[in-house]
Amino acid sequence: MAKQKLLDDLFHDTLKDIYFAEKKILATLPKMAKAAQSADLKAAFEKHRTETEGHVARLEKVFGVIGKKPAGKTCAAIMGITEEGAEVMEDYKGSPALDAGLLAAAQSVEHYEISRYGTLRTWAGELGLNEAVTLLEATLKEEKVTDEALTQLAESAVNLAAEAA
């Protein structure tokens, strides 16, 4: 008889999901930075790559908190989101709308991450994993700040440039 899966199993599976996602994002951000036409957007992608390295390190600490080896599990959601970003890079290359599309793709990633980190933080609290709560909350806050910065960049420059051309 198969073992009934509990919240701690779901927490571990979701942790593997976001770990895979963060590693995929690390590989994708340099491509997005290279494709970006706006110096500010390029800088935002490069800054977030450095932050994402910190997110991976924090996730590895969370794996340690639960006594598990850091491992990823293919995340279909992030694969789809990054695929859409790749399509934008290809379909809008050289277009005034490229940066707006890249920024929208980046925000899709941020929204996914915000959802995952919020859920994991809540579950960690319910499981009494206080150190994990602190680590996940720190990353959640950074993801929200990045999302807000991307919104500001979209509204103050990138979308206007795409529209004005």
KAHUHU-V901710 format. One record per pair of residues at least 12 apart in sequence whose ideal C-beta (glycine too) atoms are under 8 Angstrom apart, sorted by the first residue. I is the first residue (numbers start at 0). J is the second residue. Records with the same first field share a line. If there is no record, write none. Layout:
I->J  J
This chain:
6->122  125  126
7->65  126
9->122
10->65  119  122  123  126  128
11->65  67
12->72
13->115  118  119  122
14->58  61  62  65  67  119
15->70  71  72
16->71  72  74  115
17->58  74  112  115  116  119
18->55  58  59  62  69  70  71  72
19->71  72  73  74  77
20->74  76  77  111  112  115
21->51  54  55  58  112
22->55  71
23->74  77  78  81
24->51  77  81  108  112
25->48  51  52  55
27->81  84
28->44  45  47  48  51
29->44  48
30->85  88
31->44  84  88  101  104  105
32->44  45  48
34->88  92  97  101
35->97  98  101
36->97  98
37->98  152  156  157  160
39->152  156  157
40->98  101  102  152  157
43->105  145  148  149  152
44->105
47->105  145
50->141  145
53->138  141
54->138  141  142
57->134  135  137  138
58->134  138
60->130  134
61->119  123  128  131  134  135
64->128  130  131  134
65->128  131
76->111
77->108  111
80->104  107  108  111
81->104  108
83->104  107
84->101  104  105  107  108
87->100  101  103  104
88->100  101
95->160  161  163  164
96->161  164
97->161
98->157  160  161
99->153  157  158  160  161
102->149  152  153  157  158
103->153
105->149
106->146  149  150  153
109->142  145  146  149
110->146
112->142
113->139  142  143  146
116->135  138  139  142
117->139
119->131  135
120->132  135  136  139
123->135
